[in-house]
């Protein structure tokens, strides 16, 4: 049996469903396509083992979800840096990252919340001007 036997059929049978599942996660069709394709590329490498799984689609879905989360965190960090450190207006951050203004505002709000949770309370309260 060839190492890739059955992969093309698996891909054809599942790619649209996985795109439909990842699109709401990413909020962007192009981004969903990218993470799903990367997940399938990884699956193709592991196909000799994955094809014996009861539900190999679950493995691809998990990889795609993890990739989407990693990408989201990376974009959120980039938005924080561009807006708060480089001092670009939200509209310019959006143009730079190829995102909508509302999406960038959401990334910035989530990023600030994440940072606030990670900064020790003693440090935050001892800052000058507080």
N, C-alpha and C positions, 0 to 999 in steps of 0.2 A: 504494500500500500504506500503510495507516495505521501510524503510529509504534509502536502497541502491538500490532499484529497478531501473533498467535502467543504473546504473553506469558502469557495466561491458561492456555493449554494447557501451556506450559513449566512454569509454577508448579504446576499440578495434577499434572503428571508427576514433579516433583522434590522438592516440599516435604517429603513424608514421609521420603524417603530422607535428605535433608539434616538433618532433625530427628533421625533415628536416628544420624547421624554426629556431630552436635554435642552430643547429650545426654551421651555419655561424656566429652566434653571439659569441659563445664560442670558436670556432676554434678547438674544441676537442670533439670527439664523446662521450668519457666516461663522460666528464663534462656535455655535453648536456643531456645525459641519466640521470645523477644525478639530474640536475635541473628540468627536465621534470617529473621524478618520484616524486620528492618532491612536485612539483606543483599539481600532481594528488593526492598525499597523502592528501594534504590540501583540494583539491576539494572534496575528498571522505567524509571528515568531514562535509563539507558544502553542500553536495549533495541534501539534502531535499529542500534547498532554490535554489541552482544552477540549478537543473533540470527544474525549471520553467522559467529560463532565455531564451530569444530568441536565444542567441548564448552562451551557457555555455563555449564553447571552447575559446572564447575571454577572459573570466575570467582566465582560466588556462594558456593561453598564457601570459597574463599580469603578473601573479604570476611568471611564469617561467622566463620571461624577467627580472623582478626585482631581482629574485634570482641569475640569471647569472651576472647581474650588480654588485650586492653585492659581489659575489664571485670574480669577476674580480678586484674590488677595494681591497679586502682583499689580493689577490695574489700580486697585485701591491705594497701594503704596505709591505708585507713580503719581496718582492724582494728588495725594497729600504732599509729596515733594514739590510738584510743579506749582501747586497753589500756595502752600504755606512757606516753603523755603525759597522757591524761585520767584514767588510773588506774582504769578500769572493770574489774571481774572478767570473765573469759572468758564467763561465762553472760550477762552484761549486754551485752557486745559482740555476742554471737550474737543476742540479742533485738533489739538496735538495727539490725543489718544483715539480719535475717530469715534467718539461717543456723543450721545445727546447730552445737553446741558443738565437735564433732570437726573440723568444717570450719574454724572459727575458729582452733582450735589448729594446724591444718595451715598456714593462712595466716600465723599468727604465726611459726611455725618457718621457713617459706620466706622470710618478710620479714626475719627476723633474719639468716638466711644471706646474703641479698642485701645487706643493710646491711654485714655483716662483710666481704664481698668488696669493697665500695666504699670502705671506710674505710682510709686509708693505714696501714700497719703502724706507722710512726713515731708517728702520732697516737694510735693505740690503746695503744701501750706507754708513752706519756708521760702518760696520764691519771692524775690523783690516785687513790690507793687501789689502784693496780696494782702 
